Amino acid sequence: MPALEPHPDRLLPPDPTTRAVARELYESVAALPILSPHGHVEASLLLADEPFRDPASLLITPDHYVKRLLHAHGIGLERLGVGVDDPTEAESREIWRVLCSHWPLFRGTPVAYWFESELADIFGVTQRPSEQSADALYDQVAGCLERPEFRPRALFERFAIEVLATTDDPVDDLAPHAALAADPGFTGRVLPTFRPDRYLEPGQPGWRAAVDALGSAAGVDAGTRSGLVDALERRRAWFVAHGGTSADHSHVDLGSEPLSEVEADRIHRAAYAGRASADETTAYRRHLLFEMARMSTQDGLVMTLHPGIRRNHHRPTLERFGPDQGHDLPLAMEYTDALRPILERFGVHPDLHLVLFTVDETVFSREIAPLAGFYPSVYVGAPWWFLDAPDAIRRWRSAVTETVGFGKLSGFVDDTRAFCSIPARHDMARRLDAGHLAQLVVEHRLADDEAHETIRELVESPRRVFKL
């Protein structure tokens, strides 16, 4: 069977001279702790610290990167365990066989890179996934999961994760975060992230019920505009008290025009009664996003924006399986004018950190880098989602560094639900950073000592940008 042998110089430049420099740079940071300022692994996973159930539910079902490409080739999500809460061993093994038998579909993708790194580096797998190797690989990974060193906390330590940020609803009580912080046997930091999207979208179904729940959690009446703002401020304070350092926002655009209090009150009343028009609900959402920026200047939460996604593009899949199943798709985006209201008011505020992400790579050099090149509050978010792949990351580096240097970059963001992919993704970023810096060194654009300082700063930059 074909061997699985990840090359020690994978992703480093092919030119021997440049590769030698890159290898030295990479090795200088390869073992540094992981700072993960944005992701979707749940705190309860580490609190419970229960053995992972099976290989498929650990490595396949939660990873939308895996699911979406298989689905694109006609494999139904039900065959990948979606919608199955407690698969039998036979069902889990069949999900694994589906992936392995279709492994050639992933050639040349970052998914193959991450997955093969996980299998080799975490589980000691030496055979490439295939129809023939499927059962043997399943047995090997399943055998590992029975051992205590493969439980969540043990892997957390093995992965050298120093900080892991989760993504949380403003009404969450954050009890798992509090319990982990109080546990003397757990030395990592797991921080909540405030994600208020649903409460800022009065045009979405269920908004009134969500606002009422938010008000209940905050102990106020959120049925008015001022009540909603008060509820959001109180819940942000709750997150800060539990170690939160950032608020995460994702809407279809970045409009941020504030309304007068009279107009905002009027639209809130209309939306709460279910009578607001589409234009009114959009205007109110943009007003509330401006309010989120104001709050960040007061409570210090980093404001991360990753807009431009059409959520749940395929309605039948949403209705059958729910959200986050791989059919959220990119939209073209505009940043410069959309963010002008926020930046004119708060762009030079010393307490605002505004991190801009995109899945529209045309705006990296056209808008995001120039904004970060002027406003002290603005940082360039790392390539995210459809762009967190080697070639796209290289293009991003070239697109933004000449405008803003290295000091206005967010640092790598893994944005993953697949726990075991975290070290593979961060390792990929460090290898690509080493390659980029090595090229500058051999072109005599950067001294060797500067390159070593810079690659370490890039690994450490989330600590500064996300106030970790």
BELURPE-V829170 format. One record per backbone hydrogen bond with DSSP energy under -0.5 kcal/mol. NH is the residue of the N-H (numbers start at 1). CO is the residue of the C=O. Records with the same first field share a line. If there is no record, write none. Layout:
NH->CO + CO
This chain:
4->126
5->3
10->7
12->9
19->15
20->16
21->17
22->18
23->19
24->20
25->21
26->22
27->23
28->24
29->25 + 26
30->26
32->29
34->160
36->34 + 163
37->35
40->416
45->42
46->42 + 43
47->43
48->44
49->45
58->54
59->55
60->56
61->56
63->60
64->62
66->63
67->63
68->64
69->65
70->66
71->67
72->68
73->69 + 70
74->71
75->70
76->74
79->76
80->77
81->78
82->77
84->81
85->83
92->88
93->89
94->90
95->91
96->92
97->93
98->94
99->95
100->96
101->97
102->98 + 99
103->100
105->102
106->103
107->104
109->106
112->106
113->109
114->110
115->111
116->112
117->113
118->114
119->115
120->116
121->117
122->118
123->118 + 119
124->120
125->119
128->2
134->130
137->133
138->134
139->135
140->136
141->137
142->138
143->139
144->140
145->141
146->142 + 143
147->144
150->147
151->148
152->50
155->151
156->152
157->153
158->154
159->155
160->157
161->156
162->34 + 160
163->34
164->189
165->36
166->191
168->193
170->195
172->169
178->174
179->175
180->176
181->177
182->178
183->179 + 180
184->182
186->183
187->185
189->162
190->188
191->164 + 189
194->246
195->168 + 193
196->194
199->196
200->196 + 197
201->198
202->200
204->201
207->204
210->206
211->207
212->208
213->209
214->210
215->211
216->212
217->213
218->214
219->215
220->215
222->220
224->221
228->224
229->225
230->226
231->227
232->228
233->229
234->230
235->231
236->232
237->233
238->234
239->235
240->236
241->237
242->238 + 239
243->240
244->239
245->192
246->192
247->302
248->194
249->304
256->338
264->260
265->261
266->262
267->263
268->264
269->265
270->266
271->267
272->268
273->269
274->271
275->270
276->270
281->277
282->278
283->279
284->280
285->281
286->282
287->283
288->284
289->285
290->286
291->287
292->288
293->289
294->290
295->291
296->292
297->293
298->294 + 295
299->295
300->296
302->245
303->353
304->247 + 302
305->355
306->249
307->357
308->251
310->329
311->309
313->327
315->313
317->314
318->314
319->315
320->316
321->317
322->317 + 318
329->310 + 327
331->308
339->335
340->337
343->339
344->340
345->341
346->342
347->343
349->346
352->349
353->351
354->352 + 377
355->303 + 353
356->354 + 379
357->305 + 355
361->359
363->360
364->361
366->362
367->363
368->363
369->364
371->367
372->368
373->369
374->371
375->371
377->347
378->375
379->354
380->408
381->356 + 379
382->411
384->358
387->384
388->385
389->387
393->389
394->390
395->391
396->392
397->393
398->394
399->395
400->396
401->397
402->398
403->400
404->400
405->401
409->406
410->380
415->38
419->417
421->418
422->419
425->421
426->422
427->423
428->424
429->425
430->426
431->427
432->428
433->429
434->430
435->431
436->432
437->433
438->434
439->435
440->436
441->437
442->438
443->439
444->441
445->440
446->440
451->447
452->448
453->449
454->450
455->451
456->452
457->453
458->454
459->455
460->456
461->457
463->460
464->460 + 461
465->461
466->462
467->464
468->462 + 463
